[in-house]
Amino acid sequence: MRIQYTRTIQPVKIRLCSAGDVASGGVIKVETNGLTVAVFNLDGQFYVTDDACTHGPGSMSEGFVDGDCIECNFHQGVFNIKTGAVVQPPCMVPLKTYPASVEGGDVYIEHDGIAPGTVIS
């Protein structure tokens, strides 16, 4: 008889920054818990994506915010900040997004708690 085990991973809440750290229409880079993310403030609503462009070495936090889109500073590819979807090539792969919340004036995301590149067996 073969027994199969299922490992569940509980998400952890990660504090990224104070809401006041990100100007309206702005973006900052945050490195914490093995993640490097871009935190966006679009008219008081906060959105979080991976900071690394999916096409090359560009940094989303160094890009150009235009409405709800971010243009990569490296190859000028454009992504939707809210969904991570590619809006304009040369990028082809969407950005990873994280649901963000503001609690007590701080911006948080929920994450699986596993550092990128970790192998689970």
N, C-alpha and C positions, 0 to 999 in steps of 0.2 A: 504494500500500500504506500502510495506517495502522498505526502502532505505538502500542500503549498501554503506559504505564509505571505500575507500582504502587509507591507510596511506602509504606514500612513505617516505623512509629514504634516505636522501642525504649523500653520503659518504663524509668523511672529510679527509684531508691530514694531516698526523701526522709525524712530524720530529722525527726520532729515534736517530741519532747520526751523527757525521762527518764520511765521508768515510775513513778518515785516522785513525779513532779509531779502525778499524778492519783490522788486518794484512792479507795479501794474504794467503789463506788457513786456515784462522782463524775464530773464532766465538766469539761474546760477547752477554751477556744478557742485555736487555733493559727493564725497567719497566716504562710505561708511559700511561696516559689516560685509566687506568684500565686494560691494557694489560701487559703481561709478555712474551716477544718474544726473539728469538735467531736470531741474524743478522750474516749472513755468507758472506764472501768475497771469491769467487772462481775465482781466476785469474782476478780480477777487476770487476766481475759481482756480484751483491749483491742479496741475497735471504733471505727471512724472514719466519720463522715458529713459531708456538707456542713454548715456551721454555719447557713446561711440556711434558714429555713422555706420550703417550696414554696408556701405560701398567702399570705404577707405578710411584713412586715418583722421578724418574730420571729427570735431567735437561739437555736439549740438549746442552746448552752452556758449560756444564762441560763434554760433551762427547768427542769422538775422531773422528776428521774429516779425512776421507780417500777418496780422489777424490771428487766425488759428493755425498758421503754418510756420515751419522753421526751415530756413534754407541753410544747408550745410556750407560751412566756410571753405571747404576743400574742393569739392567738385560741383557745387551749386545745385545738388539734388534737393528736392523739397519734400517734406513729410508733413502730414497732418498731426498736430501736437496732441489732439484729443484721442485719436485712434491709432496713431503710428503708421497709418497707410501712406504709401508712396504717392505723391501728387505729381512729381516731375522727375524724369530720369536725369542723370544716369543711374540713380539708385533703383534697385529692383526688389529688395527685401525690406519689408516693413520694420519699423523700430519696435522694440518691446516696450510696452506701456505698463504702468503699475497704478492701480486704483489709489487715489490720494484722498486723505481726509485732513481736516484742520480741527484740532482739539486743544483747548486752552491756549490758543495763539500759536501752536506749533503744527508743522506739516508732517504727516505720517504716511507711510505705506505699509501694506501687509505683504510679506514676502515669505517664501517657503523656508527661509532660514538657512538654506544651503548655499555656500559660496559658489560662484560660477566655476565650472570645470571640475567640480567634485563628482567622483564616480560612486554611485550607490549600487551595492550588490545584494 
